[in-house]
């Protein structure tokens, strides 16, 4: 009887999951084509380069367009909601293996304070700005996390911890993607006018641009325009270090959110599962596995059994391909499929104002830190 009920439930979920997967599979090659067009527009040969356009962001856009272009039948909804709730968390866990704490060590004594300061300023300023604009608390928190830490990944990682709904996630992702893309296109051309060393430029691009793909795209544009590799390497490591701060920031945001809600128990009495959800613990666990594996691989083989080349392929397959690309792409497609255009009409332009102002402030903070401490950063 139990097996029969599970089979029935799976059959009920499959159509909606299948639709989300189909949207994701359509978004990925389209993102590659758009990314090549962006690189070519900047005068960069796109062959062999990673796309600066995120397939995850495009998946939510395509899902949103499909949802609002036609009426989706009710029997698709259970699978779509399963993708939003469950596949999202699984994707976040697998993304953990992309990150290694060894990246923090590469930056030395000055890199981590730069990253920590810009993240803290971004979180505090954008959250305060969102309150002044009267935005819903959870939406303001998502905008703050996405702008300050690592773009779309930060939004989708923070959302389950504060119980944000798919409409808030959709608006936050759209806003973060828009202004991150503008930063990617503008900052590589502005940086040489304001900064003097490649390391300073790398610090600026790594802290001021939102999403990982956008940072890589911005750094690549600067590298190709100025034939300078140090800025590219610095920006990449700064961005990976920002990503690692998810391990600390997501539980802190959950605590912050719990303290700010009326009618809740004091945050100190909340169960640990509220402040450290299972997906966060899984994310941290895989980041630790990656860090230990990378450290042992430097001495011959990861964990004494896996050759370095195989270990690199394994972590890329799990974290980048299955976690970041397929699972998060499917989850974001499902978020788009769940979001009506009416939510944007109700919320209006205020999130865009918050996102634009926040992007400028975080960019200014990144520029200040690059001018002040950037010369001390060495890889």
Order of alpha helices (4+ residues) and beta strands (2+ residues): alpha-alpha-alpha-alpha-alpha-alpha-alpha-alpha-alpha-alpha-alpha-alpha-alpha-alpha-beta-beta-alpha-alpha-alpha-alpha
